[in-house]
Amino acid sequence: MVRTVWGVDSASAVSPSLFECVVNQFGKPEYWGRYLTTVENVSDGLTQEEIQFLQDNRIKIMPIYNVFREAVGYRQGEITATNAIFHARRLGIPTGTFIFANIEHFFMIDEAWLRGWIDAFYPSGFKPDFYNDPVRGQFNEAFCQAVINHKRVKEQAVLWSAEPENGVTTKQNRPRTFAPATPDCDALVWGWQYGRDAEECPIDTNLIDRKLYESLW
C-alpha cells in the first residue's frame, strides 16, 4: 500500500489569513503547492517572506512552474525548463527538489516538449515532474509517445495527476486509497489532486506518495 501525505496547493500567496483559514477549515497541510513566479490574473509568485512563513510552520513547499500556455516543441520544452530552473535557484530552492511543469488539459501538448523539459533538467540537480490530466486533453498520448522515444522520460518523470476529481475534503476525511488516474503506459504517478476549488478557502486538496514528499523543500 502506498503511504500518502495530505496537503494543499493554491494560486494565492500563503498569507497568515489564508493559512488560518486552511488550518481551521481543513487541517494543517504537510506541504503546500506554490508557483515560482507571478502570472497576472493567474497566480502569485513565491516570495522569500512566504517561504519563511511556510518553513516556520514546518510545511514543505511543492514548487510549480506555469509561465507557458502550450507544451509544444523540443526546444520550447528546454527553454521552459531552463526558466523554471532559474527561478528555483533564484528562490534558493535546493537541488534534489521536484519542480512541476503545470500542464493543463486544454493545452496543446506534444511528446517533444516533454522530452525537452526532461533533458534540460537532467544536468541541473533538480527533479523533473509534470502536473497533468491523463484523462482529458493530449497529455496521455504525448507522454506515452515520449516514453517510447526516450528512456529518460520513463526513468525520471514523476506525475501529479488531476484526475479523478473526487471533491475537496478535510485532512481527516481524505481518501484512504491512493487512486489517481494514470497514463496508458508505465509512469511514476506519485501525486493526486483529488479536490479542486474549495469554497471555504482558495485551495485544492492533494495526496502524494511519501517518496515525493521526502523530496519536496
Summary of the structure (lengths in Angstrom):
residues: 217
radius of gyration: 16.1
end to end distance: 24.5
largest distance: 47.2
contacts: 733
relative contact order: 0.18
helix: 32%
strand: 24%
